[in-house]
């Protein structure tokens, strides 16, 4: 039986991750590949990389919590994106040159991949029971990181990158 606080937590997480799911295609909408790859300066992240990275970090971290492989690896997204990175790459620690090497064929991949990641994320959220949220997954921190803290961190990171992508879209559509 699910208690009211678990139901509330699930509802809040569904809403938060749903905002990411809805936001990614809205950022891509109306932009050319050139605009998706435009960088405000030589070391800045472009929209395509930001959206790919926010989905990759969500995918990898939720897959780890769920004890399975990521959608990127398991469902062929790595092959569809065909990026010049190792299939295990997710963007953390990538250099400016690596961000610049990102290439984009079909912009629809960004929303498609986020959709696949979203489905897995919601399935995980819905399957996680009240006692599991408090489970410690990383004792290297003080306080130790729980499942709940990790999921909120994943959501926060995705929200930040979505906001960055929205900002860059504003820049690219307003440039002379």
N, C-alpha and C positions, 0 to 999 in steps of 0.2 A: 504494500500500500504506500502511495506517495503522499507525503505530508504537504501542507500548504506552503511552507517555506521552500521546499524543493520545487514545487510547481511554479512558484513565483520566480525562483532563480532560473529555471528553464525558460520561462516566458521572457524574462529580461535578456537572457543570452540569445534566444531566437530573434528578438527584436534587434539587438545590437548587430549580430552577424547578418541579419536580413538587410540592414542598412548598407553593409559592405556589398552584399550581393546585388542590391539595387543600384548602388553607386558606381560600381565598376563599368557597366555598360553605358551609363550616362556620361561618364568622362570620355569614353571612346567615341560616343555618338558625334557624328559630323566632322570628325578629324581624319585627315589623310595620314598615310603611313609616315610621310615626311614630318607632319606635325606631331605625331606620337613619338617620334625619335628626336625632336628638337630639344636642345639643351640650352638653358638660359646662359650658361657659360661652359667653358671646356671641362670643368670638373663637376658640373651639376648632374643630377639624375633626370632622365627624361620620363615622360608619362608611361611609355610602354614598360620600361624597367620597373618603375614604381609599382605598377599594377601587377606585373609578373611576380615581383618580390613579395608584395603583400599576400598574394595567394600562395606562393611557395612557403613562406614562413608559417602561414596558417595550416597549410596542408601537412608539412613535416611535423609540426608540433602536435597537432591533433592526432595524426597517424601514430606518433610515438605513444601518446596517452592511450590510444585505442589498441595498441599492440599489433599494428599492421603496417604494411608498406603504404607509402603516399600514393595518391591518385596520379601524381606526376610520373612516378615510376611504374605503377601497377596498371594504369589505364592508357598508357601510350602518349601522354601529354608531352613527355620529353622528346619523343620522336616528332610529334606534330610541330612543336616549337622549333626544333632543330637549331638550337642555339650553340654557339661556339664555346660552351662550357661543359664540364663533366655533368652527367645526368644528375648527380647528387648535389650540384650547386643550388643554392637558394638565395644568394645575394649577400649574406653576411660576410663582411670583410672584403668584398670585391673592390678592386681598384677603379679609379676613374677610367682607365683604359679598358677594363673589362666591361664596365657599364657602356662605354662607347662602342664596344664590339657587338652589343645586343643588336639583333636584326629582326625585322618583323615582316612577315609575308601577309598573313590574313589577320587583320585587327580583331576579327571575331573570336580568335583564340583566347584573347584576354578575358572576355566575358564568359566564354564556354568553360574555360578552366576554372574560373572563380565559381561558376555554377556547380561544377563537379565537386569542388572543395567544400562549397556551402552544404551540399547534400550530405557529405560525409560528416561535416562538423555538426549539423543538426541531428543526425543519427546518433552521434556520440553523446551530445548533450541530452537527448531524449533517453538514452540507455543508461546513463550514469545515475546511480542511486545516491540517496542522501549521504550515506556513510562513506561513499567513495570520494566525494568532493573534499573531504578533510584529509585524505591520504597524502602523506609526505612523499614527494618525488625527487626532492633535491635537498640534502642535509647540509650542503656547503654554504648555505645562507643563514643569517640570523635575523628573523626567524626562518626556519626551513620552509621551502616552497611546497605548497599543497597543490593538488589538482585544480582546485578552484582558483587559486592565485595564478597558476599558469594559464588557465583558460581566459581569465580577465586580461592578463598580459598579452596574450595572442590577439584578443579583440582590440585592445588599446593600440598595439603596434599597427594592426590593419587600418584602424581609424586614422592614425597619424599619416600613414602613407597615402590613404585615399585623399585626405585633405591636401597633402603635398601635390598629388596628381591634379586635383581640382585647381589648385593655385597655378600650377604650370600651364594648365589648359587656358586659364584666364590670360596668362602672359602670351602664350603662343597665338591665341585668337585676336589679341589686341596689338601685336607687333606690326610695325609699318612694313 
